Amino acid sequence: MSFEALKAAKKKSIGTKQTYKAINRGKAVEVFVAKDADERVVREIITACAESGVKLTYVESMALLGKACGIEVSAAAAAILSE
């Protein structure tokens, strides 16, 4: 999957808390993290992806990630969820 898949996804989680929960519940298929997000904010998500074997993709900016999710504000992390 790719960044375009995030735009087209029917089910997704947006934000660090929701994305972290989705990974832990086994619902996340692919996780997207903004490169300009504060490292301490996304550290848990990156670790959880590595431990769970969930694909992690980096996006150029938080603003771009927010836009791809269809929201007006920036986002540090998002995930495509299984159906």
PLY file of the C-alpha trace (Angstrom):
ply
format ascii 1.0
element vertex 83
property float x
property float y
property float z
element edge 82
property int vertex1
property int vertex2
end_header
0.00 0.00 0.00
1.02 3.60 -0.27
0.22 7.14 0.73
-2.49 7.18 -1.96
-4.08 4.16 -0.28
-4.50 6.24 2.89
-6.49 8.84 0.96
-8.76 6.15 -0.48
-9.12 4.03 2.67
-12.64 3.58 3.99
-11.46 2.83 7.53
-8.60 4.74 9.11
-7.45 6.04 12.45
-6.11 9.56 12.75
-3.86 10.84 15.53
-1.27 9.24 17.74
-3.61 7.86 20.42
-6.08 6.30 17.99
-3.30 4.89 15.81
-1.51 3.38 18.82
-4.75 1.73 19.96
-5.35 0.33 16.45
-1.87 -1.22 16.36
-2.31 -2.83 19.78
-5.73 -4.21 18.83
-4.33 -5.74 15.64
-6.52 -3.56 13.41
-3.77 -1.50 11.71
-2.71 -2.69 8.26
-0.28 0.14 7.52
0.80 3.08 9.67
1.88 6.51 8.46
4.07 8.82 10.55
5.00 12.41 9.66
8.75 13.03 9.43
8.40 16.42 11.11
6.44 15.06 14.09
8.12 15.36 17.48
10.05 12.11 18.04
8.78 11.67 21.59
5.18 11.87 20.33
5.53 9.09 17.74
8.14 6.91 19.49
5.51 4.52 20.94
3.89 4.09 17.53
7.18 3.32 15.80
8.07 0.78 18.51
4.60 -0.83 18.40
4.85 -1.20 14.59
8.23 -2.90 14.89
6.96 -5.28 17.58
3.71 -6.07 15.73
5.18 -6.34 12.26
2.91 -3.56 10.93
4.24 -1.74 7.87
5.45 1.77 8.74
5.58 4.52 6.10
6.99 7.99 6.63
5.24 11.04 5.17
7.00 14.36 4.48
4.97 16.54 6.85
2.20 16.59 9.42
0.22 19.00 7.23
0.40 16.62 4.27
-0.68 13.69 6.44
-3.64 15.64 7.80
-4.68 16.59 4.28
-4.47 12.96 3.13
-6.77 12.02 6.01
-9.28 14.63 4.93
-8.92 16.86 7.98
-8.16 20.57 8.18
-5.41 20.23 10.80
-2.08 18.44 10.77
-1.62 14.90 12.05
1.47 13.18 13.46
0.23 9.67 12.71
-2.52 7.76 10.93
-3.29 4.18 9.99
-5.27 2.22 7.45
-7.48 -0.23 9.33
-8.57 -3.71 8.32
-12.16 -4.03 7.16
0 1
1 2
2 3
3 4
4 5
5 6
6 7
7 8
8 9
9 10
10 11
11 12
12 13
13 14
14 15
15 16
16 17
17 18
18 19
19 20
20 21
21 22
22 23
23 24
24 25
25 26
26 27
27 28
28 29
29 30
30 31
31 32
32 33
33 34
34 35
35 36
36 37
37 38
38 39
39 40
40 41
41 42
42 43
43 44
44 45
45 46
46 47
47 48
48 49
49 50
50 51
51 52
52 53
53 54
54 55
55 56
56 57
57 58
58 59
59 60
60 61
61 62
62 63
63 64
64 65
65 66
66 67
67 68
68 69
69 70
70 71
71 72
72 73
73 74
74 75
75 76
76 77
77 78
78 79
79 80
80 81
81 82
